[in-house]
Amino acid sequence: MKKLINLTMFDLLKGVAMLGVVFGHSFGGENAVLGDVVGKILYSLLMPAFFVVSGYWLKKKEIKVGVKTSFEYLFVPFVIVVLLINLVGLGHRLLQNDISSWLNEFLIPSLLVSTAGANRVGPMWFVFALFLAWCLFYIVISIKNQKVQWMLVLLAAIIGGALMPFKLPFQIAQGLVAFSFVYCGYILKKKKLLDAKQHPLVYIVMFLAWICTVVFGSMNMYAYDVDYGIVSIIGSLCGALIIIKLFLYINLLEWYVLDGIRWVGRYSMWFLCIHAVEHAVFPWKILFRFVEQGTVIGSLTQFLLRLIFIIVGCIVFQNVQRYWIRRKEKSKL
C-alpha cells in the first residue's frame, strides 16, 4: 500500500482534472450537452484544485530566482503555444482572405491574454494566471512576517474577486485569485495539514460552503464569472480542499485503470498545451459533418478523438525528451 503523502500523490487528481477540462470543452460550450449545474461544479473545483496543488511543492526562493523559475516553467510554454496557435490561425485566415478575423480572435486576445469575447487563448489562460500567481508567491513569501503574508493573500483574493467583472487583460484578476489558492497549497505542505485528521464537522462545513457557491453563485475564472467575489473564492477553495483530500485516498488504490490517469497527470502541462493548440485551430467542423454537433454521440466522439490526439502528442514529446537526455548523457562520456 502506498503512503498517503508522496511525490506522485497529486498525479491522479491532475489527471482527472485534465480529462475534466477536455470533457468540459467537448460537452459544453457550442456542443451544449453539458448541463449548467455540471459545468458549474467542474469550474468551481478543477482549476482551483489545480492552483492549490501547484503551490504544494513550491519552496521559498529569492525573488529573482523564483521569478526566473516561473518564467522558464510557465511563461515560455505559454508563449510557444500561443505563438503556434497564432501562426496556424494566420495561415488559415490568409487562405480565407479574412485577416481581420485573425486580428480580433487570435492576435489581439493573445497579446492581451484576454478570454473575454471571441478568442483563441483557450486553456492557456490558466498557464499565464499561474505564472502571475507564482511570481506573486515568491514576492510575498520573501516577507518574514507570516501575518503580513496572510493579509496580502486575503487582499489579493478580495481585489481579484472584485476585479473579475471588469474583465481586465493579462489575467490580472485571475492571477490575484490564483495566488491565494497557490499560497494555501504552500501552507498545506508547510503545516502538514494533509497528514492531519480533521473532525467530520470541518468537512461538513466546507462542503456546505462549496455547495452554496455552486447553487447560489458561480466560480468560472475563465469567463470572469465569480458572482460573490471573496465569498465564492472561499467556497471554491473549500471544495478544492475536499476533493484533494478525497483523491489522496483514491490514489492509494492500485487499480490498473488508474495508472493511465496518473500518467496524464504526470504530463499535465504537455497535455494542457497540446489540448490548447487542438482546441484553438483543429477544424472540428469536419467531424460534425458525420455526427451531429450538440448531441451526446457527437460530443463523445469529439472527446475520444481529442484524447487520442493529445495522448499521441504526449507520447511523441516524451520520446523526444528521452532521446535528448540520452544524447546529452553520451556527450558527457
C-alpha positions in Angstrom: 0.0 0.0 0.0 1.3 3.4 -1.0 1.8 6.2 1.5 -0.9 8.9 1.6 1.7 11.6 1.2 4.3 11.0 -1.6 5.9 12.7 -4.6 3.2 11.4 -7.0 0.2 11.9 -4.7 -1.4 14.5 -6.9 -0.9 12.7 -10.3 -4.4 11.1 -10.2 -6.1 14.3 -9.3 -4.3 16.3 -12.0 -5.1 13.5 -14.5 -8.8 13.6 -13.7 -8.7 17.4 -13.8 -7.1 17.4 -17.3 -9.6 14.8 -18.5 -12.3 17.0 -17.0 -11.1 20.0 -18.9 -11.2 18.1 -22.2 -14.6 16.7 -21.3 -16.0 20.2 -20.5 -14.7 21.6 -23.8 -16.2 18.6 -25.7 -19.6 18.5 -24.0 -20.0 22.2 -23.1 -19.9 25.5 -25.0 -21.1 25.1 -28.6 -22.0 21.5 -28.0 -24.4 22.4 -25.2 -24.7 18.8 -23.9 -23.1 19.6 -20.5 -25.7 21.0 -18.2 -25.3 24.3 -16.3 -25.1 22.6 -12.9 -22.4 20.0 -14.0 -20.5 22.8 -15.7 -20.6 25.0 -12.5 -19.4 22.0 -10.5 -16.4 21.4 -12.8 -15.4 25.0 -13.0 -15.7 25.5 -9.2 -13.4 22.6 -8.5 -10.9 21.7 -11.2 -8.9 24.9 -11.7 -8.9 26.0 -8.0 -7.7 22.5 -7.1 -5.0 22.7 -9.7 -3.8 26.0 -8.4 -3.7 24.7 -4.8 -1.7 21.5 -5.7 0.7 23.6 -7.8 1.6 25.6 -4.7 2.1 22.5 -2.5 5.6 21.8 -3.7 6.7 25.4 -4.0 9.6 26.5 -1.7 10.9 29.8 -0.6 13.4 31.2 -3.0 15.0 34.6 -3.7 12.6 36.7 -5.7 14.8 36.8 -8.7 15.3 33.0 -8.7 11.6 32.4 -8.2 10.5 34.7 -11.0 13.1 33.0 -13.3 11.7 29.6 -12.4 8.2 30.8 -13.1 9.3 32.3 -16.4 11.0 29.1 -17.6 8.4 26.6 -16.4 5.2 28.6 -17.3 5.7 31.7 -19.4 7.9 30.1 -22.0 5.4 27.2 -22.7 2.6 29.8 -22.8 4.5 31.9 -25.4 5.4 28.9 -27.6 1.8 27.5 -27.6 0.1 30.9 -28.2 2.7 31.7 -31.0 1.9 28.3 -32.7 -1.8 29.0 -32.4 -1.4 32.4 -34.0 0.8 31.1 -36.8 -1.7 28.4 -37.8 -4.6 30.8 -37.4 -2.8 33.4 -39.6 -2.2 30.8 -42.3 -5.8 29.7 -42.3 -7.2 33.3 -42.3 -4.9 34.3 -45.2 -6.3 31.5 -47.2 -9.7 32.8 -46.4 -8.7 36.4 -47.0 -10.0 37.3 -43.6 -7.1 38.9 -41.8 -9.5 41.0 -39.6 -10.8 37.7 -38.1 -7.3 36.7 -37.2 -6.6 40.0 -35.6 -9.8 40.0 -33.5 -9.9 36.3 -32.5 -6.2 35.4 -32.4 -3.6 38.2 -32.2 -5.2 40.8 -30.0 -6.7 38.4 -27.4 -3.3 36.7 -27.3 -1.3 39.9 -26.8 -3.8 40.9 -24.1 -4.1 37.4 -22.7 -7.8 38.0 -22.6 -10.6 35.4 -22.6 -13.3 38.0 -22.9 -15.4 37.5 -26.0 -14.1 35.6 -29.1 -10.6 34.4 -28.5 -8.2 31.5 -29.2 -6.3 31.8 -25.9 -8.3 28.8 -24.6 -6.8 26.8 -21.8 -3.6 28.8 -21.8 -5.2 31.4 -19.7 -4.6 29.1 -16.8 -0.9 28.9 -17.5 -0.5 32.6 -17.6 -2.6 33.1 -14.5 -0.5 30.5 -12.7 2.7 32.3 -13.9 1.4 35.5 -12.3 0.4 33.6 -9.2 3.9 32.0 -8.8 5.6 35.4 -9.3 3.4 36.9 -6.6 4.1 33.9 -4.3 7.8 34.3 -4.5 7.5 38.1 -3.8 5.1 37.6 -0.8 6.9 34.6 0.7 10.1 36.7 1.0 8.3 38.7 3.7 9.3 37.3 7.1 6.1 38.2 9.0 3.6 35.5 8.2 0.7 37.6 9.4 1.6 40.2 6.7 1.8 37.4 4.2 -1.8 36.3 5.1 -3.0 39.9 4.9 -1.6 40.2 1.4 -3.1 36.8 0.4 -6.5 37.9 1.6 -6.2 41.3 0.0 -5.2 39.6 -3.3 -8.3 37.4 -3.2 -10.6 40.3 -2.3 -9.2 42.5 -5.1 -9.1 39.7 -7.6 -12.7 38.8 -6.9 -13.8 42.4 -7.1 -12.0 43.0 -10.4 -13.4 39.9 -12.2 -16.5 41.7 -13.7 -14.2 44.3 -15.3 -12.6 41.6 -17.5 -9.2 43.1 -17.3 -6.5 42.0 -19.7 -3.4 39.9 -18.8 -5.4 37.7 -16.4 -4.8 40.2 -13.7 -7.9 39.3 -11.6 -7.3 35.6 -12.2 -3.7 35.8 -11.3 -4.5 37.5 -7.9 -7.1 34.9 -7.1 -4.8 32.1 -8.3 -2.1 33.4 -6.0 -4.4 33.0 -3.0 -5.0 29.4 -3.9 -1.3 28.7 -4.6 -0.4 30.2 -1.2 -3.0 27.9 0.5 -1.3 24.9 -1.2 2.0 26.0 0.2 0.5 26.2 3.7 -0.9 22.7 3.3 2.6 21.4 2.9 4.3 23.7 5.5 1.8 22.9 8.2 1.4 19.3 7.2 -2.4 19.7 7.1 -3.0 16.9 4.6 -1.5 14.5 7.2 -3.7 15.8 10.0 -7.0 14.3 10.7 -9.9 16.7 10.9 -13.2 16.5 12.7 -16.0 15.4 10.3 -17.8 18.7 11.2 -15.0 20.6 9.5 -15.6 18.7 6.2 -19.3 19.2 6.5 -19.0 23.0 6.9 -16.5 23.1 4.0 -18.8 21.0 1.8 -21.8 23.3 2.6 -19.7 26.4 1.8 -18.8 24.9 -1.6 -22.3 23.8 -2.4 -23.6 27.3 -1.7 -21.0 28.6 -4.3 -22.4 26.2 -6.9 -26.1 26.6 -6.1 -26.3 30.4 -5.5 -23.2 31.7 -7.3 -20.5 30.7 -9.7 -16.7 30.3 -9.9 -15.7 30.3 -13.6 -12.4 32.2 -13.7 -12.0 31.7 -17.5 -15.2 33.6 -18.1 -14.5 36.2 -15.4 -17.6 34.9 -13.7 -17.2 35.0 -9.9 -20.6 36.1 -8.6 -19.8 36.9 -5.0 -16.1 37.7 -5.0 -14.2 36.5 -1.9 -17.2 34.5 -0.7 -17.3 32.4 -3.9 -13.5 32.1 -3.8 -13.5 30.8 -0.2 -16.4 28.4 -1.1 -14.5 27.1 -4.1 -11.3 26.7 -2.0 -13.3 24.6 0.4 -14.5 22.3 -2.4 -11.0 22.1 -3.8 -9.5 21.1 -0.4 -12.2 18.4 0.0 -11.5 16.9 -3.5 -7.8 17.0 -2.9 -8.1 15.0 0.3 -10.5 12.6 -1.3 -8.2 11.9 -4.2 -5.3 11.3 -1.9 -7.2 8.3 -0.6 -8.4 7.2 -4.0 -4.7 7.4 -5.1 -3.9 4.6 -2.6 -5.8 2.2 -4.8 -3.6 0.0 -7.1 -6.2 -0.3 -9.9 -4.6 -0.7 -13.4 -7.0 1.7 -15.0 -5.9 4.5 -12.6 -2.3 4.2 -13.8 -3.3 5.7 -17.2 -5.0 8.6 -15.5 -1.9 9.1 -13.3 0.2 9.2 -16.5 -2.0 12.0 -17.8 -1.5 13.9 -14.5 2.3 13.4 -14.7 2.4 15.1 -18.0 -0.4 17.5 -17.3 1.5 20.6 -18.7 2.1 18.8 -22.1 -1.5 17.6 -22.0 -2.9 21.1 -21.5 -0.6 22.7 -24.1 -1.4 20.2 -26.8 -5.1 20.5 -26.0 -4.9 24.3 -26.2 -3.5 24.0 -29.8 -6.0 21.4 -30.8 -8.9 23.3 -29.2 -7.9 26.6 -31.0 -7.1 25.5 -34.5 -8.3 22.0 -35.3 -11.1 22.0 -37.8 -13.7 20.1 -35.8 -16.4 21.1 -38.2 -15.2 18.2 -40.4 -16.2 15.8 -37.7 -19.6 17.4 -37.4 -20.4 16.6 -41.0 -20.6 12.9 -39.9 -22.0 13.3 -36.4 -24.4 16.0 -35.2 -22.9 18.7 -33.0 -24.6 19.3 -29.7 -25.6 15.6 -29.2 -24.2 13.0 -26.8 -22.8 10.9 -29.7 -21.2 14.0 -31.4 -19.6 15.3 -28.1 -18.4 11.8 -27.1 -16.8 11.2 -30.5 -15.0 14.6 -30.2 -13.9 13.8 -26.7 -12.4 10.5 -27.6 -10.7 11.8 -30.7 -9.3 14.7 -28.7 -7.9 12.2 -26.1 -6.2 10.1 -28.8 -4.7 13.2 -30.5 -3.4 14.6 -27.1 -2.1 11.3 -25.8 -0.2 10.6 -29.0 1.3 14.0 -28.9 2.4 13.5 -25.3 4.0 10.2 -26.2 5.9 11.8 -29.0 7.2 14.6 -26.7 8.1 12.0 -24.1 10.2 10.0 -26.6 11.8 13.2 -28.0 12.7 14.2 -24.4 14.2 10.8 -23.7 16.2 11.0 -26.9 17.7 14.4 -26.0 18.5 13.2 -22.5 20.4 10.1 -23.8 22.2 12.4 -26.3 23.4 14.7 -23.5 24.5 11.7 -21.4 26.5 10.3 -24.3 28.1 13.7 -25.0 29.4 13.8 -21.4 31.1 10.4 -21.7 
